[in-house]
Amino acid sequence: MAKKHRSFSKIFTFVFIGSFLVYGLFESFRYFSGPKITILEPVNGSLIATSTVIVRGKVRNISYLTLNERQIFSDTSGNFGQKLLLQEGYNIINIEAKDRFGKNTNAKIELYRPIETEEDFEFSTTTEDFSTTTIEENLSTTTTN
């Protein structure tokens, strides 16, 4: 009976130490790999004709995520998406991710939105009848007791 007990305790010790080592390797991989950012859209260097753009991407091994220094959030799969208003001309979008070990990484997207001139707009003239009433007309229709 003592032999079986020793055998069981050796197996238990081996499994315990083995699982501790596997967990340590797993955590060290996350530590050494650091946070990762993958930008799915828009493509860096794009010409954007609209005033808004949706920045979409995927992150891994993060605990904190910012877009132009404003915190945003990812889902449980690491996907994120954020709508941004672009200025006319050259725009730089900065995305920063930090992991729980203090490591960080950055991604930068440079976009260009053409400067609109008055010639770009089509002016349409519509005539609508607006009925206006004066204060005196409103006062004369109300009765006081």
C-alpha positions as CSV (number, residue, x, y, z in Angstrom):
1,M,0.0,0.0,0.0
2,A,2.9,2.3,0.8
3,K,4.3,1.8,-2.7
4,K,1.0,2.9,-4.3
5,H,0.9,6.0,-2.1
6,R,4.4,7.0,-3.1
7,S,3.6,6.5,-6.7
8,F,0.5,8.6,-6.4
9,S,2.3,11.4,-4.6
10,K,5.1,11.4,-7.3
11,I,2.5,11.6,-10.1
12,F,0.6,14.3,-8.3
13,T,3.8,16.3,-7.7
14,F,4.9,15.8,-11.3
15,V,1.4,17.0,-12.6
16,F,1.4,20.0,-10.2
17,I,4.9,21.1,-11.2
18,G,4.2,20.5,-14.8
19,S,1.0,22.5,-14.8
20,F,2.9,25.3,-12.9
21,L,5.6,25.3,-15.6
22,V,3.0,25.3,-18.5
23,Y,1.2,28.3,-16.9
24,G,4.5,30.1,-16.4
25,L,5.4,29.6,-20.1
26,F,2.0,30.8,-21.2
27,E,2.2,33.9,-19.1
28,S,5.8,34.6,-20.2
29,F,4.7,34.3,-23.8
30,R,2.1,37.0,-23.2
31,Y,4.7,39.1,-21.4
32,F,7.4,38.8,-24.2
33,S,5.0,39.2,-27.1
34,G,3.4,42.4,-25.7
35,P,0.3,44.1,-27.1
36,K,-0.6,43.8,-30.8
37,I,-2.6,46.2,-33.0
38,T,-3.9,45.3,-36.5
39,I,-5.7,48.1,-38.4
40,L,-8.4,46.6,-40.8
41,E,-9.7,49.9,-42.1
42,P,-9.1,52.6,-43.4
43,V,-5.9,51.8,-45.3
44,N,-3.0,54.1,-44.3
45,G,-2.5,56.9,-46.9
46,S,-6.1,56.8,-48.2
47,L,-7.9,59.7,-49.7
48,I,-11.2,59.9,-47.9
49,A,-14.0,61.9,-49.6
50,T,-16.4,61.9,-46.7
51,S,-16.2,63.9,-43.4
52,T,-16.4,60.7,-41.3
53,V,-14.5,57.5,-41.3
54,I,-14.8,54.3,-39.2
55,V,-11.6,53.0,-37.8
56,R,-11.7,49.2,-37.4
57,G,-9.1,46.9,-36.1
58,K,-8.1,44.0,-33.9
59,V,-6.0,44.0,-30.8
60,R,-4.4,41.2,-28.7
61,N,-2.9,41.2,-25.2
62,I,-4.2,44.6,-24.2
63,S,-5.6,46.1,-21.0
64,Y,-5.9,49.7,-22.2
65,L,-6.7,51.1,-25.7
66,T,-6.8,54.7,-26.9
67,L,-7.6,56.4,-30.1
68,N,-6.2,59.9,-30.4
69,E,-5.6,59.9,-26.6
70,R,-9.3,59.0,-25.9
71,Q,-10.0,55.6,-24.4
72,I,-12.0,53.2,-26.5
73,F,-12.9,49.6,-25.9
74,S,-12.6,46.3,-27.7
75,D,-15.0,43.3,-27.5
76,T,-14.0,39.9,-26.1
77,S,-12.6,38.8,-29.4
78,G,-10.3,41.9,-29.6
79,N,-12.3,43.8,-32.3
80,F,-12.8,47.5,-32.1
81,G,-14.4,50.1,-34.2
82,Q,-14.8,53.9,-33.7
83,K,-16.3,56.6,-35.9
84,L,-14.2,59.7,-36.4
85,L,-14.8,63.1,-37.8
86,L,-12.0,64.1,-40.2
87,Q,-10.8,67.6,-40.8
88,E,-10.2,68.9,-44.3
89,G,-6.6,68.2,-45.4
90,Y,-4.1,65.9,-43.7
91,N,-5.3,63.8,-40.7
92,I,-3.2,61.6,-38.4
93,I,-5.0,59.0,-36.3
94,N,-3.0,57.5,-33.4
95,I,-3.9,54.2,-31.7
96,E,-2.1,53.1,-28.6
97,A,-2.4,49.9,-26.7
98,K,-1.0,48.9,-23.3
99,D,-0.8,45.5,-21.7
100,R,-1.1,44.6,-18.0
101,F,2.7,44.4,-17.8
102,G,3.2,48.0,-18.8
103,K,4.4,47.4,-22.4
104,N,2.8,49.5,-25.1
105,T,2.6,49.8,-28.8
106,N,1.4,52.4,-31.3
107,A,-0.2,52.4,-34.7
108,K,-0.6,55.5,-36.9
109,I,-2.9,56.0,-39.8
110,E,-2.4,59.0,-42.1
111,L,-5.4,60.0,-44.2
112,Y,-6.2,62.9,-46.5
113,R,-9.6,64.6,-46.9
114,P,-9.7,67.0,-49.9
115,I,-10.4,70.6,-49.1
116,E,-13.8,71.5,-50.3
117,T,-14.4,74.8,-52.2
118,E,-17.6,76.6,-53.0
119,E,-17.5,75.1,-56.5
120,D,-17.9,71.7,-55.0
121,F,-21.3,72.5,-53.6
122,E,-24.5,72.6,-55.6
123,F,-26.8,75.4,-54.5
124,S,-30.4,74.7,-54.9
125,T,-33.0,77.4,-54.6
126,T,-36.4,76.5,-53.4
127,T,-39.3,78.8,-52.8
128,E,-41.5,78.0,-49.9
129,D,-44.4,80.1,-48.6
130,F,-43.8,81.0,-45.1
131,S,-46.8,82.4,-43.3
132,T,-45.8,85.1,-40.8
133,T,-47.9,86.5,-38.2
134,T,-47.2,89.6,-36.2
135,I,-47.3,89.9,-32.5
136,E,-50.4,92.2,-32.8
137,E,-52.3,89.5,-34.7
138,N,-51.5,86.9,-32.1
139,L,-52.5,89.3,-29.3
140,S,-55.8,90.2,-31.0
141,T,-56.8,86.6,-31.4
142,T,-56.3,85.8,-27.7
143,T,-59.0,86.9,-25.3
144,T,-58.4,87.8,-21.8
145,N,-61.0,87.4,-19.0
